[in-house]
């Protein structure tokens, strides 16, 4: 029984319970941004946005990609555009600051 709980806890630590910054960085890497800048953007957004704001950004980005001609690609310009459409202005501000601070050209 303890092995089952240990296995579940280990799975949680390695995959499902990854920090938001790690999930953001992984997502950005999937869309073509290099690991160093993806990590930088992920850490900045995680530090400066609430979980709810990050969830809004993620949902908006997913909806944006669904209608895109290439849904496997999301540029930083796309992410900034998506963030600007969210009613919370802080999201767009922090995405722009993260892009600039991490040297990601929109």
N, CA, C and O atoms as CSV, one atom per row, in Angstrom:
chain,resi,resn,atom,element,x,y,z
A,1,UNK,N,N,0.816,-1.190,0.000
A,1,UNK,CA,C,0.000,0.000,0.000
A,1,UNK,C,C,0.865,1.260,0.000
A,1,UNK,O,O,0.580,2.204,-0.737
A,2,UNK,N,N,1.919,1.283,0.821
A,2,UNK,CA,C,2.805,2.445,0.858
A,2,UNK,C,C,3.519,2.649,-0.469
A,2,UNK,O,O,3.804,3.781,-0.860
A,3,UNK,N,N,3.811,1.543,-1.168
A,3,UNK,CA,C,4.462,1.657,-2.482
A,3,UNK,C,C,3.559,2.376,-3.468
A,3,UNK,O,O,4.029,3.173,-4.280
A,4,UNK,N,N,2.264,2.099,-3.401
A,4,UNK,CA,C,1.322,2.756,-4.300
A,4,UNK,C,C,1.320,4.254,-4.045
A,4,UNK,O,O,1.388,5.045,-4.986
A,5,UNK,N,N,1.243,4.648,-2.784
A,5,UNK,CA,C,1.256,6.071,-2.461
A,5,UNK,C,C,2.575,6.722,-2.853
A,5,UNK,O,O,2.588,7.854,-3.336
A,6,UNK,N,N,3.672,6.024,-2.653
A,6,UNK,CA,C,4.981,6.555,-3.043
A,6,UNK,C,C,5.056,6.732,-4.552
A,6,UNK,O,O,5.600,7.724,-5.037
A,7,UNK,N,N,4.516,5.781,-5.290
A,7,UNK,CA,C,4.507,5.858,-6.747
A,7,UNK,C,C,3.667,7.039,-7.221
A,7,UNK,O,O,4.073,7.774,-8.121
A,8,UNK,N,N,2.502,7.219,-6.615
A,8,UNK,CA,C,1.639,8.347,-6.976
A,8,UNK,C,C,2.330,9.664,-6.636
A,8,UNK,O,O,2.295,10.597,-7.437
A,9,UNK,N,N,2.943,9.754,-5.487
A,9,UNK,CA,C,3.636,10.979,-5.088
A,9,UNK,C,C,4.777,11.296,-6.042
A,9,UNK,O,O,4.972,12.453,-6.414
A,10,UNK,N,N,5.537,10.274,-6.443
A,10,UNK,CA,C,6.639,10.476,-7.373
A,10,UNK,C,C,6.121,10.945,-8.723
A,10,UNK,O,O,6.710,11.836,-9.333
A,11,UNK,N,N,5.031,10.361,-9.196
A,11,UNK,CA,C,4.431,10.786,-10.463
A,11,UNK,C,C,3.994,12.237,-10.379
A,11,UNK,O,O,4.189,13.014,-11.313
A,12,UNK,N,N,3.411,12.586,-9.264
A,12,UNK,CA,C,2.950,13.955,-9.061
A,12,UNK,C,C,4.127,14.924,-9.101
A,12,UNK,O,O,4.031,15.997,-9.696
A,13,UNK,N,N,5.214,14.553,-8.481
A,13,UNK,CA,C,6.375,15.434,-8.450
A,13,UNK,C,C,7.027,15.581,-9.811
A,13,UNK,O,O,7.550,16.649,-10.129
A,14,UNK,N,N,7.009,14.543,-10.614
A,14,UNK,CA,C,7.720,14.604,-11.887
A,14,UNK,C,C,6.886,15.141,-13.038
A,14,UNK,O,O,7.448,15.701,-13.979
A,15,UNK,N,N,5.558,14.993,-13.000
A,15,UNK,CA,C,4.762,15.399,-14.143
A,15,UNK,C,C,3.641,16.355,-13.764
A,15,UNK,O,O,3.683,17.538,-14.104
A,16,UNK,N,N,2.659,15.851,-13.075
A,16,UNK,CA,C,1.438,16.600,-12.845
A,16,UNK,C,C,1.618,17.802,-11.941
A,16,UNK,O,O,0.890,18.785,-12.081
A,17,UNK,N,N,2.545,17.754,-11.039
A,17,UNK,CA,C,2.694,18.838,-10.080
A,17,UNK,C,C,3.839,19.775,-10.439
A,17,UNK,O,O,4.351,20.483,-9.572
A,18,UNK,N,N,4.240,19.790,-11.681
A,18,UNK,CA,C,5.320,20.683,-12.096
A,18,UNK,C,C,4.899,22.128,-11.842
A,18,UNK,O,O,3.727,22.480,-11.976
A,19,UNK,N,N,5.851,22.937,-11.483
A,19,UNK,CA,C,5.588,24.350,-11.222
A,19,UNK,C,C,5.055,25.005,-12.492
A,19,UNK,O,O,5.408,24.593,-13.597
A,20,UNK,N,N,4.206,26.021,-12.342
A,20,UNK,CA,C,3.711,26.716,-13.532
A,20,UNK,C,C,4.841,27.193,-14.448
A,20,UNK,O,O,4.706,27.145,-15.671
A,21,UNK,N,N,5.939,27.647,-13.874
A,21,UNK,CA,C,7.042,28.126,-14.718
A,21,UNK,C,C,7.586,27.010,-15.597
A,21,UNK,O,O,7.958,27.248,-16.746
A,22,UNK,N,N,7.632,25.803,-15.068
A,22,UNK,CA,C,8.111,24.651,-15.847
A,22,UNK,C,C,7.126,24.312,-16.952
A,22,UNK,O,O,7.530,24.026,-18.079
A,23,UNK,N,N,5.848,24.341,-16.643
A,23,UNK,CA,C,4.836,24.042,-17.660
A,23,UNK,C,C,4.843,25.105,-18.753
A,23,UNK,O,O,4.698,24.772,-19.930
A,24,UNK,N,N,5.008,26.378,-18.390
A,24,UNK,CA,C,5.073,27.453,-19.375
A,24,UNK,C,C,6.289,27.246,-20.271
A,24,UNK,O,O,6.182,27.296,-21.497
A,25,UNK,N,N,7.446,27.012,-19.652
A,25,UNK,CA,C,8.681,26.827,-20.419
A,25,UNK,C,C,8.570,25.646,-21.370
A,25,UNK,O,O,8.991,25.736,-22.523
A,26,UNK,N,N,8.012,24.548,-20.899
A,26,UNK,CA,C,7.847,23.365,-21.746
A,26,UNK,C,C,6.940,23.671,-22.930
A,26,UNK,O,O,7.223,23.270,-24.059
A,27,UNK,N,N,5.857,24.380,-22.669
A,27,UNK,CA,C,4.942,24.756,-23.751
A,27,UNK,C,C,5.613,25.659,-24.772
A,27,UNK,O,O,5.442,25.469,-25.976
A,28,UNK,N,N,6.367,26.629,-24.306
A,28,UNK,CA,C,7.056,27.539,-25.228
A,28,UNK,C,C,8.112,26.804,-26.052
A,28,UNK,O,O,8.309,27.108,-27.229
A,29,UNK,N,N,8.779,25.852,-25.441
A,29,UNK,CA,C,9.760,25.052,-26.187
A,29,UNK,C,C,9.078,24.239,-27.278
A,29,UNK,O,O,9.615,24.091,-28.375
A,30,UNK,N,N,7.900,23.713,-26.980
A,30,UNK,CA,C,7.157,22.956,-28.000
A,30,UNK,C,C,6.824,23.821,-29.199
A,30,UNK,O,O,6.707,23.325,-30.320
A,31,UNK,N,N,6.673,25.119,-28.961
A,31,UNK,CA,C,6.343,26.041,-30.051
A,31,UNK,C,C,7.576,26.664,-30.694
A,31,UNK,O,O,7.458,27.572,-31.517
A,32,UNK,N,N,8.757,26.181,-30.322
A,32,UNK,CA,C,9.958,26.578,-31.039
A,32,UNK,C,C,10.892,27.541,-30.340
A,32,UNK,O,O,11.931,27.886,-30.904
A,33,UNK,N,N,10.570,27.993,-29.132
A,33,UNK,CA,C,11.465,28.898,-28.409
A,33,UNK,C,C,12.546,28.075,-27.721
A,33,UNK,O,O,12.267,27.003,-27.183
A,34,UNK,N,N,13.780,28.575,-27.737
A,34,UNK,CA,C,14.873,27.805,-27.130
A,34,UNK,C,C,14.683,27.684,-25.619
A,34,UNK,O,O,13.953,28.463,-25.005
A,35,UNK,N,N,15.349,26.697,-25.037
A,35,UNK,CA,C,15.158,26.340,-23.624
A,35,UNK,C,C,15.501,27.485,-22.678
A,35,UNK,O,O,14.782,27.724,-21.709
A,36,UNK,N,N,16.578,28.183,-22.947
A,36,UNK,CA,C,17.003,29.258,-22.035
A,36,UNK,C,C,15.965,30.371,-21.970
A,36,UNK,O,O,15.582,30.802,-20.882
A,37,UNK,N,N,15.512,30.834,-23.123
A,37,UNK,CA,C,14.522,31.917,-23.122
A,37,UNK,C,C,13.154,31.431,-22.664
A,37,UNK,O,O,12.410,32.190,-22.043
A,38,UNK,N,N,12.808,30.178,-22.957
A,38,UNK,CA,C,11.545,29.617,-22.478
A,38,UNK,C,C,11.511,29.593,-20.953
A,38,UNK,O,O,10.507,29.945,-20.333
A,39,UNK,N,N,12.617,29.175,-20.366
A,39,UNK,CA,C,12.718,29.132,-18.900
A,39,UNK,C,C,12.619,30.533,-18.320
A,39,UNK,O,O,11.933,30.748,-17.321
A,40,UNK,N,N,13.298,31.482,-18.940
A,40,UNK,CA,C,13.265,32.871,-18.476
A,40,UNK,C,C,11.837,33.414,-18.491
A,40,UNK,O,O,11.377,33.980,-17.499
A,41,UNK,N,N,11.135,33.244,-19.614
A,41,UNK,CA,C,9.753,33.733,-19.731
A,41,UNK,C,C,8.862,33.022,-18.711
A,41,UNK,O,O,8.053,33.659,-18.036
A,42,UNK,N,N,9.013,31.707,-18.603
A,42,UNK,CA,C,8.203,30.943,-17.656
A,42,UNK,C,C,8.380,31.410,-16.228
A,42,UNK,O,O,7.403,31.562,-15.495
A,43,UNK,N,N,9.621,31.639,-15.828
A,43,UNK,CA,C,9.893,32.084,-14.461
A,43,UNK,C,C,9.316,33.468,-14.208
A,43,UNK,O,O,8.740,33.714,-13.149
A,44,UNK,N,N,9.464,34.364,-15.159
A,44,UNK,CA,C,8.937,35.723,-14.980
A,44,UNK,C,C,7.412,35.726,-14.890
A,44,UNK,O,O,6.839,36.401,-14.035
A,45,UNK,N,N,6.760,34.976,-15.770
A,45,UNK,CA,C,5.299,34.938,-15.730
A,45,UNK,C,C,4.802,34.265,-14.457
A,45,UNK,O,O,3.822,34.709,-13.859
A,46,UNK,N,N,5.469,33.208,-14.045
A,46,UNK,CA,C,5.089,32.519,-12.810
A,46,UNK,C,C,5.240,33.445,-11.608
A,46,UNK,O,O,4.406,33.435,-10.702
A,47,UNK,N,N,6.283,34.229,-11.602
A,47,UNK,CA,C,6.556,35.124,-10.477
A,47,UNK,C,C,5.598,36.317,-10.444
A,47,UNK,O,O,5.256,36.803,-9.366
A,48,UNK,N,N,5.159,36.794,-11.622
A,48,UNK,CA,C,4.419,38.047,-11.680
A,48,UNK,C,C,2.927,37.925,-11.965
A,48,UNK,O,O,2.204,38.920,-11.906
A,49,UNK,N,N,2.460,36.722,-12.273
A,49,UNK,CA,C,1.039,36.521,-12.521
A,49,UNK,C,C,0.486,35.482,-11.548
A,49,UNK,O,O,1.197,34.578,-11.109
A,50,UNK,N,N,-0.771,35.630,-11.227
A,50,UNK,CA,C,-1.425,34.641,-10.358
A,50,UNK,C,C,-1.731,33.381,-11.160
A,50,UNK,O,O,-1.665,33.383,-12.389
A,51,UNK,N,N,-2.060,32.328,-10.463
A,51,UNK,CA,C,-2.425,31.078,-11.120
A,51,UNK,C,C,-3.635,31.295,-12.029
A,51,UNK,O,O,-3.680,30.769,-13.141
A,52,UNK,N,N,-4.603,32.059,-11.564
A,52,UNK,CA,C,-5.793,32.352,-12.368
A,52,UNK,C,C,-5.443,33.101,-13.644
A,52,UNK,O,O,-5.994,32.815,-14.708
A,53,UNK,N,N,-4.527,34.058,-13.540
A,53,UNK,CA,C,-4.098,34.806,-14.727
A,53,UNK,C,C,-3.367,33.891,-15.707
A,53,UNK,O,O,-3.560,33.990,-16.919
A,54,UNK,N,N,-2.529,33.001,-15.179
A,54,UNK,CA,C,-1.818,32.054,-16.031
A,54,UNK,C,C,-2.799,31.110,-16.725
A,54,UNK,O,O,-2.613,30.761,-17.891
A,55,UNK,N,N,-3.833,30.702,-16.010
A,55,UNK,CA,C,-4.837,29.820,-16.602
A,55,UNK,C,C,-5.597,30.543,-17.715
A,55,UNK,O,O,-5.878,29.953,-18.758
A,56,UNK,N,N,-5.926,31.808,-17.498
A,56,UNK,CA,C,-6.593,32.601,-18.535
A,56,UNK,C,C,-5.721,32.695,-19.782
A,56,UNK,O,O,-6.206,32.540,-20.902
A,57,UNK,N,N,-4.444,32.949,-19.579
A,57,UNK,CA,C,-3.509,33.053,-20.692
A,57,UNK,C,C,-3.414,31.727,-21.441
A,57,UNK,O,O,-3.417,31.702,-22.672
A,58,UNK,N,N,-3.330,30.634,-20.699
A,58,UNK,CA,C,-3.246,29.317,-21.325
A,58,UNK,C,C,-4.480,28.982,-22.146
A,58,UNK,O,O,-4.373,28.464,-23.257
A,59,UNK,N,N,-5.649,29.277,-21.599
A,59,UNK,CA,C,-6.894,29.008,-22.324
A,59,UNK,C,C,-7.008,29.873,-23.566
A,59,UNK,O,O,-7.424,29.400,-24.624
A,60,UNK,N,N,-6.639,31.141,-23.440
A,60,UNK,CA,C,-6.701,32.045,-24.588
A,60,UNK,C,C,-5.720,31.617,-25.674
A,60,UNK,O,O,-6.042,31.674,-26.861
A,61,UNK,N,N,-4.537,31.192,-25.275
A,61,UNK,CA,C,-3.532,30.737,-26.247
A,61,UNK,C,C,-4.011,29.471,-26.953
A,61,UNK,O,O,-3.822,29.326,-28.161
A,62,UNK,N,N,-4.628,28.558,-26.210
A,62,UNK,CA,C,-5.143,27.325,-26.809
A,62,UNK,C,C,-6.242,27.637,-27.825
A,62,UNK,O,O,-6.288,27.035,-28.897
A,63,UNK,N,N,-7.119,28.570,-27.490
A,63,UNK,CA,C,-8.193,28.959,-28.407
A,63,UNK,C,C,-7.615,29.642,-29.647
A,63,UNK,O,O,-8.098,29.421,-30.758
A,64,UNK,N,N,-6.616,30.443,-29.469
A,64,UNK,CA,C,-5.963,31.145,-30.581
A,64,UNK,C,C,-5.336,30.144,-31.542
A,64,UNK,O,O,-5.491,30.266,-32.757
A,65,UNK,N,N,-4.643,29.175,-31.016
A,65,UNK,CA,C,-3.965,28.175,-31.849
A,65,UNK,C,C,-4.961,27.328,-32.621
A,65,UNK,O,O,-4.678,26.900,-33.740
A,66,UNK,N,N,-6.101,27.089,-32.047
A,66,UNK,CA,C,-7.093,26.227,-32.689
A,66,UNK,C,C,-7.510,26.816,-34.041
A,66,UNK,O,O,-7.778,26.067,-34.981
A,67,UNK,N,N,-7.568,28.138,-34.148
A,67,UNK,CA,C,-7.992,28.793,-35.391
A,67,UNK,C,C,-6.821,29.187,-36.283
A,67,UNK,O,O,-7.033,29.752,-37.356
A,68,UNK,N,N,-5.612,28.908,-35.872
A,68,UNK,CA,C,-4.422,29.302,-36.613
A,68,UNK,C,C,-4.173,28.327,-37.762
A,68,UNK,O,O,-4.560,27.160,-37.704
A,69,UNK,N,N,-3.517,28.834,-38.808
A,69,UNK,CA,C,-3.201,27.974,-39.950
A,69,UNK,C,C,-2.180,26.898,-39.575
A,69,UNK,O,O,-2.152,25.829,-40.185
A,70,UNK,N,N,-1.343,27.179,-38.575
A,70,UNK,CA,C,-0.379,26.197,-38.081
A,70,UNK,C,C,-0.511,26.118,-36.564
A,70,UNK,O,O,0.220,26.803,-35.849
A,71,UNK,N,N,-1.434,25.290,-36.057
A,71,UNK,CA,C,-1.692,25.242,-34.612
A,71,UNK,C,C,-0.539,24.682,-33.784
A,71,UNK,O,O,-0.597,24.700,-32.555
A,72,UNK,N,N,0.510,24.183,-34.446
A,72,UNK,CA,C,1.660,23.671,-33.699
A,72,UNK,C,C,2.671,24.770,-33.428
A,72,UNK,O,O,3.681,24.518,-32.770
A,73,UNK,N,N,2.434,25.970,-33.909
A,73,UNK,CA,C,3.395,27.067,-33.778
A,73,UNK,C,C,2.722,28.250,-33.091
A,73,UNK,O,O,1.643,28.674,-33.507
A,74,UNK,N,N,3.328,28.768,-32.077
A,74,UNK,CA,C,2.838,29.953,-31.380
A,74,UNK,C,C,4.040,30.852,-31.157
A,74,UNK,O,O,4.930,30.522,-30.373
A,75,UNK,N,N,4.069,31.970,-31.834
A,75,UNK,CA,C,5.203,32.878,-31.699
A,75,UNK,C,C,4.993,33.779,-30.489
A,75,UNK,O,O,3.902,33.829,-29.921
A,76,UNK,N,N,6.039,34.480,-30.106
A,76,UNK,CA,C,5.909,35.417,-28.987
A,76,UNK,C,C,4.959,36.545,-29.379
A,76,UNK,O,O,4.225,37.050,-28.530
A,77,UNK,N,N,4.959,36.945,-30.635
A,77,UNK,CA,C,3.999,37.952,-31.109
A,77,UNK,C,C,2.573,37.455,-30.908
A,77,UNK,O,O,1.697,38.206,-30.477
A,78,UNK,N,N,2.350,36.181,-31.225
A,78,UNK,CA,C,1.027,35.588,-31.015
A,78,UNK,C,C,0.646,35.628,-29.540
A,78,UNK,O,O,-0.481,35.977,-29.189
A,79,UNK,N,N,1.590,35.271,-28.688
A,79,UNK,CA,C,1.312,35.238,-27.251
A,79,UNK,C,C,1.013,36.640,-26.721
A,79,UNK,O,O,0.124,36.817,-25.889
A,80,UNK,N,N,1.753,37.624,-27.201
A,80,UNK,CA,C,1.500,39.009,-26.782
A,80,UNK,C,C,0.123,39.459,-27.276
A,80,UNK,O,O,-0.610,40.127,-26.547
A,81,UNK,N,N,-0.225,39.098,-28.498
A,81,UNK,CA,C,-1.534,39.443,-29.058
A,81,UNK,C,C,-2.647,38.788,-28.233
A,81,UNK,O,O,-3.641,39.434,-27.902
A,82,UNK,N,N,-2.480,37.529,-27.911
A,82,UNK,CA,C,-3.467,36.800,-27.103
A,82,UNK,C,C,-3.605,37.455,-25.732
A,82,UNK,O,O,-4.715,37.658,-25.241
A,83,UNK,N,N,-2.470,37.783,-25.119
A,83,UNK,CA,C,-2.496,38.404,-23.785
A,83,UNK,C,C,-3.231,39.738,-23.824
A,83,UNK,O,O,-3.915,40.103,-22.868
A,84,UNK,N,N,-3.088,40.466,-24.933
A,84,UNK,CA,C,-3.774,41.750,-25.071
A,84,UNK,C,C,-5.278,41.621,-25.163
A,84,UNK,O,O,-5.996,42.585,-24.897
A,85,UNK,N,N,-5.771,40.454,-25.534
A,85,UNK,CA,C,-7.206,40.234,-25.650
A,85,UNK,C,C,-7.853,39.834,-24.327
A,85,UNK,O,O,-9.079,39.817,-24.216
A,86,UNK,N,N,-7.045,39.516,-23.333
A,86,UNK,CA,C,-7.569,39.164,-22.012
A,86,UNK,C,C,-7.950,40.451,-21.292
A,86,UNK,O,O,-7.219,41.440,-21.359
A,87,UNK,N,N,-9.067,40.446,-20.618
A,87,UNK,CA,C,-9.576,41.656,-19.977
A,87,UNK,C,C,-8.668,42.193,-18.879
A,87,UNK,O,O,-8.727,43.379,-18.552
A,88,UNK,N,N,-7.850,41.358,-18.321
A,88,UNK,CA,C,-6.920,41.768,-17.265
A,88,UNK,C,C,-5.660,42.336,-17.924
A,88,UNK,O,O,-4.852,41.584,-18.469
A,89,UNK,N,N,-5.493,43.653,-17.874
A,89,UNK,CA,C,-4.368,44.312,-18.553
A,89,UNK,C,C,-3.014,43.887,-18.009
A,89,UNK,O,O,-2.005,43.969,-18.709
A,90,UNK,N,N,-2.992,43.442,-16.781
A,90,UNK,CA,C,-1.719,43.032,-16.198
A,90,UNK,C,C,-1.111,41.839,-16.938
A,90,UNK,O,O,0.111,41.724,-17.027
A,91,UNK,N,N,-1.953,40.956,-17.467
A,91,UNK,CA,C,-1.463,39.791,-18.202
A,91,UNK,C,C,-0.650,40.251,-19.408
A,91,UNK,O,O,0.471,39.785,-19.611
A,92,UNK,N,N,-1.203,41.158,-20.208
A,92,UNK,CA,C,-0.493,41.662,-21.387
A,92,UNK,C,C,0.788,42.379,-20.983
A,92,UNK,O,O,1.823,42.210,-21.626
A,93,UNK,N,N,0.726,43.164,-19.942
A,93,UNK,CA,C,1.901,43.892,-19.467
A,93,UNK,C,C,3.012,42.921,-19.075
A,93,UNK,O,O,4.164,43.109,-19.467
A,94,UNK,N,N,2.680,41.899,-18.314
A,94,UNK,CA,C,3.700,40.956,-17.851
A,94,UNK,C,C,4.248,40.073,-18.983
A,94,UNK,O,O,5.427,39.720,-18.975
A,95,UNK,N,N,3.405,39.721,-19.948
A,95,UNK,CA,C,3.895,38.948,-21.094
A,95,UNK,C,C,4.878,39.801,-21.889
A,95,UNK,O,O,5.936,39.319,-22.293
A,96,UNK,N,N,4.531,41.068,-22.114
A,96,UNK,CA,C,5.440,41.974,-22.821
A,96,UNK,C,C,6.740,42.190,-22.085
A,96,UNK,O,O,7.813,42.190,-22.689
A,97,UNK,N,N,6.647,42.377,-20.762
A,97,UNK,CA,C,7.865,42.557,-19.963
A,97,UNK,C,C,8.719,41.303,-19.972
A,97,UNK,O,O,9.945,41.395,-20.038
A,98,UNK,N,N,8.099,40.133,-19.908
A,98,UNK,CA,C,8.868,38.881,-19.927
A,98,UNK,C,C,9.558,38.715,-21.272
A,98,UNK,O,O,10.717,38.306,-21.332
A,99,UNK,N,N,8.854,39.029,-22.346
A,99,UNK,CA,C,9.461,38.911,-23.691
A,99,UNK,C,C,10.661,39.847,-23.811
A,99,UNK,O,O,11.721,39.447,-24.293
A,100,UNK,N,N,10.492,41.087,-23.374
A,100,UNK,CA,C,11.589,42.057,-23.464
A,100,UNK,C,C,12.740,41.693,-22.539
A,100,UNK,O,O,13.903,41.758,-22.937
A,101,UNK,N,N,12.427,41.318,-21.326
A,101,UNK,CA,C,13.447,41.000,-20.339
A,101,UNK,C,C,14.240,39.736,-20.646
A,101,UNK,O,O,15.369,39.561,-20.188
A,102,UNK,N,N,13.618,38.857,-21.437
A,102,UNK,CA,C,14.280,37.586,-21.770
A,102,UNK,C,C,14.875,37.592,-23.167
A,102,UNK,O,O,15.384,36.573,-23.635
A,103,UNK,N,N,14.812,38.732,-23.832
A,103,UNK,CA,C,15.403,38.852,-25.157
A,103,UNK,C,C,14.656,38.101,-26.231
A,103,UNK,O,O,15.255,37.610,-27.188
A,104,UNK,N,N,13.352,38.011,-26.075
A,104,UNK,CA,C,12.529,37.333,-27.085
A,104,UNK,C,C,11.880,38.412,-27.949
A,104,UNK,O,O,11.026,39.166,-27.481
A,105,UNK,N,N,12.280,38.476,-29.179
A,105,UNK,CA,C,11.718,39.482,-30.084
A,105,UNK,C,C,10.327,39.063,-30.523
A,105,UNK,O,O,10.134,37.945,-31.000
A,106,UNK,N,N,9.346,39.964,-30.362
A,106,UNK,CA,C,7.982,39.631,-30.800
A,106,UNK,C,C,7.831,39.598,-32.307
A,106,UNK,O,O,6.740,39.332,-32.813
